[in-house]
Amino acid sequence: MKIHEINEMKTEEILQRIKEEERNLVDLRFSHQLKQLTNTAKIKNVKRDIARLKTVLQKRELQSASISTKGESA
């Protein structure tokens, strides 16, 4: 998943996608422990996707907080 794709998503979609990816990560780790996972790079990719999603979400929260702070001081 690319960052520009995440930026186009709504906040609710991002939160839903984080939950899906975290479930996917648990499944991948379980498969890895059972020696059923052949491509272990999938774990790394899913972790990076989760980090990207959370980064965009945090950036949006900080932007909305700074806008509300500026509105109060005016």
Residue pairs with C-beta under 8 A, 6 or more apart in sequence:
1 49
1 52
1 53
3 52
3 56
6 14
6 52
6 53
6 56
7 56
9 17
11 57
11 60
14 53
14 56
14 57
15 57
17 53
18 50
18 53
18 54
18 57
21 46
21 49
21 50
21 53
22 50
24 46
25 43
25 46
25 47
25 50
28 37
28 42
28 43
28 46
29 43
31 37
32 40
32 43
37 43
